[in-house]
């Protein structure tokens, strides 16, 4: 059995920053921003996704996050 495989990365907004482990994002004005604008980590400024990803997460949210 070959267990040496790579998992596919899930597209979308990264809730937890892969660089520093922070949960916060830098403040943006979604009403004045395009869907293609990048969302940055609140601590280290790593790219966490796009505004479109953030809007999609908000649409499918059930007030519960699974990590």
Secondary structure, DSSP 8 states (H G I E B T S, - for coil): -----------S--SS-TTT----B----GGGS-TTSEEEBTTT--EEEEHHHHHHHHHH--S----
